[in-house]
Amino acid sequence: MIGRVNHVAIAVPDVEAASATWQTSLGAECSQPQDLPEHGVRLVFVTAPNVKIELMEPLGEGSPIVSFLGRNPDGGIHHICYEVADILAARDQLVGTGARVLGDGTPRTGAHGNPVLFLHPKDFCGTLIELEEVSG
């Protein structure tokens, strides 16, 4: 069901500082910061030949990553995003196996303009999983 890894998301206290570190230390190509108020985060994408890294900082105190950074003040891996061809079919198959979809189960629009869902980390060895519908 799952396809390739789309991105690995890393929560950070400051995306601009983190982006500068990735550029200076690793020679990485980084996007400009992008605010996603509907998800409560500010993002920078780091492009690598085989995957993207998503650096995320909280956008306001109501951000879902505030508590993560409270436990991990220097940041850390937050989630892994896998591509799926049909997000509704993937959701239904996962729910059928007992997996829990976060929220009400309705896909939301993600940073790339595609539908996304998150799966409960307790169902996947403590790892928050994002599914992103990607065609082709």
N, C-alpha and C positions, 0 to 999 in steps of 0.2 A: 504494500500500500504506500509506504513512504518512498519518496524519491530522494534526490540528492540533498545534502545539507545546503540550505540557502544562506544562513548566517549564524554566527555565534554572537550572542549579545552579552556585553560586559557593562555592568552598572558602574558608573564613576561619579565622583562628586563634582567634576568640572570637565565637560566634553572638550572645551577649547584647550585646556592644559593637557588632557589625555591625548588629544589629536596632535598637539605639538610634540609630545614625547614619541608617539608612533612615527611621526614624520622625521624627526631629528635622529632618533636612535635606530629605527628600523628602515628608514627610507621609504616609508609607506605613502601611498597616495590616499588622501583623505578628502571627503566631501566637505562642503560648507555646512555649518550647523543648520538643522531643520527642526522647527518646533512642531510637535504633534499634540496639541492641547486635548484632543479627544482621548488620547492614551496617557496624558500626564507626563510626557517625556520630551526631552530635547535630544536629538540624535546627530551623530556624525558617522558616516560609513567609511570604513577602511577597506580598500579594494586590494585583494590578493589574487594570484592567478587561479586558485581553486575554490575560494570562498570569500564571503564578505564578513567583516567584523563590524558589529553595530555597537558603538560606544553610546551609552545612554546616561543622561543626568535627569534628576527629577525636575519637572516643570510645575512648581508650586508644592505646597505642603500636602495636598491631597493626592500626590503622585503615588502610584502603586509600588514604586521602588524606594520610597522614603524609608520604609521599615527594613528593607534589604540593606540599604546603606547604613542604617542605624546599627545593624549587626556586623556589617563589613565596611567600616568607615573609609577604607582605602579603595573600596570597590571589589569587584570579582565577577566571575561568570554568572550571569543571571538566567539565561535560557539558551536553548538550541532550537533553531527553526528548520523544519524539514518541508520540502515541497511535496504537494499532493496534486493530482490531476483534477479531483472533484472533492471539494472540502465537505460538502453535505454527505456524500457517500462515505467519506473517511470518518466523519463524525458519527454517523449512524452505525458503522461497523465497530468503532471503538466503544460506543455506548453499549452495543450488544455484547461486548466482551467484559463489561463492567468498568471500563475506564470512565473517569469523571471529566467532563468538559467544564471549564470555569465560566462563570457568568450564566446567562440563560441559554447558552448553546447556539445563539444566533451569531454567525460570522460578522466581524467588524472589518472596516477598511484599514489595512495596515500601511506602513510607510511607503510601500511600493505601489499603492493603489489597488492591491489585490485583497480578496477576503482572507481573514486570519481567524484562528481559534487557538486558545491555550488549553492544555491538558494538565490536570492536577499533578504536582510533582510527587505526591505520595504513591501514585500509581506507576511511576517510572523511575524507581530507584533514587528518589529525591531530586530528580531533574525536571525542571519546568520545561515543557515541550510546547513550541508554537508550530502550528501547521499553517502553511500559506498555499493557497491555490494558485498554481502557475500553469498556464496553458503552453502546450508545445514543448 
